[in-house]
């Protein structure tokens, strides 16, 4: 039966509004479940200026009051280094400074935060309402060409490593870089996967090229995760999102796709904007280099970004775009292989309506309940699946 266009639009508006509001049942489930978010870029806030995350402030998406309001229990802090820092040889130092900052936050507020290094410690360390902060390394650049750095960073608390980010590095090819260097993993990257398995560090295939992700999943003896990826099914041609084939391969090894919330991942038009940004940024870098070589003034990255943002304002995307990702993932790999990796504080506020901060997980829960998901399955999605995969990686360690 066809639905009149006006009625369909009205129904969609009601559906979106309902999904964006948390019900008492959703709020209770969010409080009772163990919520694990595998990608929050709060360390960037600590580096750009000291942000005392025990207090709520309007310029961030993660802090203690919002985390408790949303029911967040385990927040992986993203230890991110850029391709530029990799090229400059500063990634190792930057990563250590970020880890220092997270440790300082915990030391300043031991009643609110605790470092987490093992999934088996969640219940014990989380007592008293603490938000637990494990560390995930976004970009393997700090490893450089020295595999002993993997053990060094394990000892500092790193529990997953995203092998590459926005550019090819010494370990793997990036999904964002059009010209691939290794046709997947480098020989060193293959050794890195084995070393991560040995130590009990989760291998993360978000940001990797398809070939690099497929090789990492195949080589790993334990489950692999995608710490913050959405499904390419909704954004054809966007290699940064995980393909259906790779998701099936990852799930077959017991892994988990942690769904990102950012508009650039879940909305086709926003994804195109993101792809266009990287193309424009690459052209800008080349033009800047040419201007510098000619002794002409160069444009700063901040100036370039400001111009881009002015001509590409954030789009309005409904929370249903994230719920659709869940529906597709369940149909593709089953509920046991899905989780959440929001990318809060990492996408410049470019987030769907109703999912703007860590306080909003109950709205996601309400949307899932409205679509008929059982509380048991929602608990798996919110954190149970990731904790299972992490425990399997830990159990497989041979250190």
Secondary structure as GFF3:
##gff-version 3
##sequence-region A 1 399
A	DSSP	alpha_helix	5	19	.	.	.	ID=ss1
A	DSSP	alpha_helix	24	32	.	.	.	ID=ss2
A	DSSP	beta_strand	35	40	.	.	.	ID=ss3
A	DSSP	alpha_helix	42	48	.	.	.	ID=ss4
A	DSSP	alpha_helix	64	70	.	.	.	ID=ss5
A	DSSP	beta_strand	72	80	.	.	.	ID=ss6
A	DSSP	alpha_helix	83	88	.	.	.	ID=ss7
A	DSSP	alpha_helix	91	108	.	.	.	ID=ss8
A	DSSP	beta_strand	113	115	.	.	.	ID=ss9
A	DSSP	three_ten_helix	119	121	.	.	.	ID=ss10
A	DSSP	alpha_helix	122	125	.	.	.	ID=ss11
A	DSSP	beta_strand	131	133	.	.	.	ID=ss12
A	DSSP	beta_strand	135	138	.	.	.	ID=ss13
A	DSSP	three_ten_helix	140	143	.	.	.	ID=ss14
A	DSSP	alpha_helix	148	155	.	.	.	ID=ss15
A	DSSP	beta_strand	158	162	.	.	.	ID=ss16
A	DSSP	alpha_helix	187	199	.	.	.	ID=ss17
A	DSSP	beta_strand	202	204	.	.	.	ID=ss18
A	DSSP	alpha_helix	210	219	.	.	.	ID=ss19
A	DSSP	beta_strand	225	229	.	.	.	ID=ss20
A	DSSP	three_ten_helix	232	234	.	.	.	ID=ss21
A	DSSP	alpha_helix	244	252	.	.	.	ID=ss22
A	DSSP	beta_strand	256	259	.	.	.	ID=ss23
A	DSSP	alpha_helix	263	266	.	.	.	ID=ss24
A	DSSP	alpha_helix	268	293	.	.	.	ID=ss25
A	DSSP	alpha_helix	301	311	.	.	.	ID=ss26
A	DSSP	alpha_helix	320	333	.	.	.	ID=ss27
A	DSSP	three_ten_helix	335	337	.	.	.	ID=ss28
A	DSSP	beta_strand	338	340	.	.	.	ID=ss29
A	DSSP	three_ten_helix	358	360	.	.	.	ID=ss30
A	DSSP	alpha_helix	361	370	.	.	.	ID=ss31
A	DSSP	alpha_helix	375	379	.	.	.	ID=ss32
A	DSSP	pi_helix	380	384	.	.	.	ID=ss33
A	DSSP	alpha_helix	385	395	.	.	.	ID=ss34
###
